[in-house]
Amino acid sequence: MRIAALEESTGVSRHTLRFYEQQGLLSEVSRSENRYRNYSPKAVQRVQMITQLKQLGFTLGEIREILDALRADTMDCEQGARLMATKRAWVDQRIRELQAVSEMLAAEEQRLMESARSQCRVERR
């Protein structure tokens, strides 16, 4: 399939697809005699996997490791589970950090609202 079809199938721009190819994330591509890129049907699955892993917070380097292991058939379930546990711990830490920021913002919001109310009472007198 051509890049336009892959773009349409995955919702990922051709610029990003080319970047993934340059970064070694997308190797399911060949060149025709006229130098057009031809992507295998498996490329759709790979792009979807890359997209999902990015949404989960994996870096492109981590994604490359996963894809390389899958291509080489060297990642077993235990390795995959450890990788997911590591990323989940990172996500849990980020949630705690964001919760702390949210609490700080809520306290500041409350302080400002009280200040605004007291200013309003002073101005009405």
C-alpha positions in Angstrom: 0.0 0.0 0.0 1.1 3.5 -0.6 1.8 6.1 2.1 -1.6 7.9 1.4 -3.4 4.6 2.1 -1.4 4.1 5.3 -2.0 7.6 6.4 -5.8 7.2 5.8 -5.8 3.8 7.6 -4.0 5.0 10.7 -4.8 8.7 10.9 -1.1 9.4 11.2 0.4 12.0 8.9 2.8 11.1 6.1 5.4 13.3 7.7 5.1 11.3 10.9 5.2 8.0 9.0 8.4 9.1 7.2 9.9 10.1 10.6 9.0 6.7 12.1 10.7 5.1 9.1 13.8 7.2 9.6 13.9 6.3 13.3 13.7 2.6 12.6 10.3 2.2 14.1 8.6 1.4 10.8 10.5 -1.1 8.8 7.6 -2.7 7.0 8.3 -0.7 3.8 9.9 -1.4 0.5 10.6 0.7 -2.6 9.1 0.1 -6.0 11.0 0.6 -9.3 9.6 4.2 -9.4 11.0 4.7 -5.8 7.5 5.0 -4.3 7.2 3.6 -0.8 5.2 0.4 -0.5 4.0 -0.5 3.0 3.0 -4.0 3.9 -0.4 -4.6 5.5 1.5 -5.3 8.8 2.6 -1.6 8.7 -0.9 -0.6 9.8 -0.6 -2.8 12.9 2.9 -1.4 13.6 1.7 2.2 13.3 -1.3 1.5 15.6 1.0 -0.1 18.1 3.4 2.9 18.0 0.5 5.3 18.5 -0.9 3.3 21.5 2.5 3.0 23.1 3.1 6.8 22.7 -0.3 7.4 24.3 0.8 5.2 27.2 3.8 7.4 27.8 6.5 5.2 26.1 9.4 7.1 24.5 10.3 6.5 20.9 13.5 4.8 22.2 11.4 2.4 24.3 9.1 1.8 21.4 12.1 1.0 19.2 13.3 -1.6 21.7 9.9 -3.2 21.9 9.5 -3.3 18.1 13.1 -4.7 17.7 12.4 -7.4 20.2 9.1 -8.3 18.5 10.8 -8.4 15.1 13.6 -10.6 16.5 11.0 -12.7 18.4 13.1 -12.2 21.6 10.7 -10.6 24.0 8.9 -13.1 26.2 5.8 -12.5 28.3 7.8 -12.0 31.4 9.9 -9.3 29.8 6.8 -7.6 28.5 5.2 -7.8 31.9 8.3 -6.2 33.5 8.2 -3.4 30.9 4.6 -2.7 31.6 5.1 -2.7 35.3 8.0 -0.2 35.0 5.9 2.1 32.8 2.9 1.7 35.2 5.0 2.7 38.1 6.1 5.8 36.2 2.5 6.6 35.4 1.4 6.1 39.0 4.2 8.5 40.1 3.0 11.1 37.5 -0.5 10.8 38.9 0.7 11.5 42.4 2.6 14.5 41.1 -0.4 15.8 39.2 -2.6 15.2 42.2 -0.3 17.4 44.3 -0.3 20.1 41.7 -4.1 19.9 41.6 -4.4 20.3 45.4 -2.0 23.2 45.3 -4.1 24.9 42.5 -7.3 24.2 44.4 -5.9 25.9 47.6 -4.7 28.9 45.6 -8.1 29.1 43.8 -9.8 29.1 47.2 -7.5 31.8 48.6 -8.1 34.0 45.6 -11.9 33.5 45.8 -11.9 34.5 49.4 -9.7 37.5 48.6 -12.1 38.6 45.8 -15.1 38.2 48.2 -13.5 40.3 50.9 -12.5 43.0 48.3 -16.1 43.0 47.0 -17.4 43.6 50.6 -14.9 46.5 51.1 -15.9 48.2 47.9 -19.6 48.0 48.6 -19.3 49.9 51.9 
